[in-house]
Amino acid sequence: MPSSILAINGSERAGGNTDLAVAHAGRLIAARGGELQTIFLRDHRIAPCSPCGNCNSRLVPCELTDDMPALIERMRAADGILYAAPVHGFGLAHLMQIFIERAGVGYLRFDRPLANKVGGVIVTGRRYSDSSAHNQIVNNLLLNRMILVGSGFPVLLRNTDSTPGLNDVEGLDALERMLHRMLDMIQLLHRHQRIVDGPVLPLRDLNERVPRPRRGEHTPHRGDIDNVH
């Protein structure tokens, strides 16, 4: 089964630097026998968070009606998630900002379905604040218990030209390294899952709202269950 990676493209601009980066990523993944599908957030109806004010207390998914549930299901089905977004106004582009807010608060926080999926980040920009935008997305991946692979350097693709283009040689090298490591990790997880016939990593502590055991109380581990006769 080929490795399946889903790209979340948070750029408003068709044919811009972020689109070019994701397309390049797709070619690199295909060369390894993997598959990249892309969600262009600009093509979907995603409402910003409303003033309902109960996000921190509700126990069911968000009730706003838009395309978010279908997008979340596509994320659930993928082996890995590649987040790609440009820098706007010294921060994360608003499409990606709205998406990660709605996804996390409205859906992912209940059972953390992205836990143990492999994650990667691409940020495109002119010169400034790309590291800040990258750090924000990385923190979101960690919040969702994803597996973040390192490539030596963050994938920051810079272009000071007014014409979109992939001109950042070091950034492209970091992108290629990251994608290879994502695919390697996905394949490793697949092989191990076939051996143990179950999840490679235990899916415990997925919902931060569920009280954690007090000190001294026993939390069951996978081995405890496997060794019951």
Secondary structure, 3 states (H helix, E strand, C coil): CCCEEEEEECCCCCCCHHHHHHHHHHHHHHHCCCEEEEEEHHHCCCCCCCCCCCCCCCCCCCCCCCCHHHHHHHHHHCCEEEEEEEEECCEECHHHHHHHHHHHHHHHCCCCCCCCCEEEEEEEECCCCHHHHHHHHHHHHHHCCCEECCCCCCEEEECCCCCCCCCCHHHHHHHHHHHHHHHHHHHHHHHHHHHHCCCCCCCCCCCCCCCCCCCCCCCCCHHHHHCCC
